[in-house]
Amino acid sequence: MPEFESVRTTAEAIGRISCIKTGEEIGLLYRWDNGETQAALYEDAVLTTLDCSAHSGEPDVGAKRG
């Protein structure tokens, strides 16, 4: 039987995501029990998730800001 190392079973909220312009909370950041992180953004009272497991934990300081 194959083993799945990246199987997610539980997640813990580890941070709040805030709009840099208004300071309003727009989502939550979760860490899964396998170490992956995932952002969950609010959109008209519906939670939208973004899988961040393929992204580095380091910010892109050269990114253009709007």
C-alpha positions in Angstrom: 0.0 0.0 0.0 1.5 3.4 -1.0 2.3 6.0 1.6 1.3 9.6 1.0 3.7 12.0 2.8 1.8 15.1 1.8 -1.7 14.0 3.0 -3.2 16.8 5.0 -5.5 15.9 7.9 -5.6 18.9 10.2 -4.7 22.6 10.0 -4.1 25.3 12.5 -4.7 29.0 11.9 -1.3 30.7 12.3 -2.0 34.2 11.2 -4.4 36.8 9.9 -4.2 38.3 6.5 -4.9 42.1 6.4 -5.3 44.5 3.5 -2.2 46.7 3.3 -4.4 49.7 2.3 -7.3 49.5 4.8 -6.0 47.2 7.5 -9.2 45.2 7.2 -8.8 41.4 7.8 -9.3 39.6 4.5 -8.3 36.1 5.4 -6.4 33.6 7.5 -3.1 31.7 7.0 -3.2 28.0 8.0 -0.4 25.5 8.6 -1.2 21.9 7.9 0.1 19.0 10.0 2.5 18.1 7.2 4.1 21.6 7.3 2.4 23.0 4.2 0.8 26.4 4.4 -2.4 27.6 2.8 -4.1 31.0 2.6 -7.8 31.3 3.0 -9.2 34.6 1.8 -12.7 36.0 2.5 -14.7 37.0 -0.6 -18.2 38.2 0.0 -18.5 36.0 3.2 -17.3 33.0 1.2 -13.9 31.5 2.0 -11.5 31.1 -1.0 -8.4 29.0 -0.5 -5.0 29.4 -2.1 -2.6 26.6 -1.9 0.8 28.1 -1.0 2.7 24.8 -0.6 4.8 25.4 -3.8 5.8 28.9 -2.7 8.7 30.0 -0.6 8.0 31.3 2.8 10.3 34.3 2.0 8.6 37.5 0.7 9.4 38.7 -2.8 10.9 42.1 -1.9 11.3 42.9 -5.6 7.6 42.5 -6.3 5.8 45.5 -7.7 3.2 46.9 -5.3 0.0 48.6 -6.4 
